[in-house]
Amino acid sequence: MLKLRMEEAMNRLRRSEATVARIGEELGFSSSSQFHRAFLKMTGMTPQAFRMQ
């Protein structure tokens, strides 16, 4: 389930201008820091770094 949420997060980070915190909230994370940690663990980079690449 977490893998699916991270795939959706990556899609949204690529195509949406929503904030990282907003994307994490929409995907069911209880805080932006929880989303940040999970994203970093799964991808090896922060959501913001992923968006900027």
C-alpha positions in Angstrom: 0.0 0.0 0.0 2.8 2.4 0.8 4.4 1.7 -2.5 1.2 2.7 -4.3 1.0 5.9 -2.3 4.6 6.8 -3.2 4.0 6.1 -6.9 1.0 8.4 -6.7 3.0 11.0 -4.9 5.7 10.9 -7.6 3.0 11.4 -10.3 1.5 14.3 -8.4 4.9 15.9 -7.8 5.7 15.7 -11.5 2.4 17.1 -12.8 0.9 19.2 -10.0 1.8 22.6 -8.5 0.3 21.6 -5.1 2.7 21.9 -2.2 4.5 18.9 -0.9 2.6 19.1 2.3 -0.8 19.2 0.4 0.2 16.2 -1.6 1.1 14.2 1.5 -2.1 15.3 3.2 -4.2 14.2 0.2 -2.5 10.8 0.2 -3.3 10.2 3.8 -0.2 11.1 5.7 -0.9 12.6 9.1 1.9 15.2 8.8 4.2 16.6 6.2 7.2 15.3 8.2 5.8 11.8 8.1 5.3 12.1 4.3 8.8 13.5 3.9 10.4 10.6 5.9 8.4 7.9 4.0 9.2 9.5 0.6 12.9 9.7 1.5 13.0 6.1 2.7 11.3 4.8 -0.5 13.0 6.9 -3.1 16.3 8.0 -1.5 15.5 11.7 -2.1 13.2 14.3 -0.6 9.9 15.2 -2.3 11.3 18.6 -3.1 14.5 17.3 -4.6 12.4 14.8 -6.6 10.2 17.6 -7.9 13.2 19.7 -9.0 15.1 17.0 -10.9 
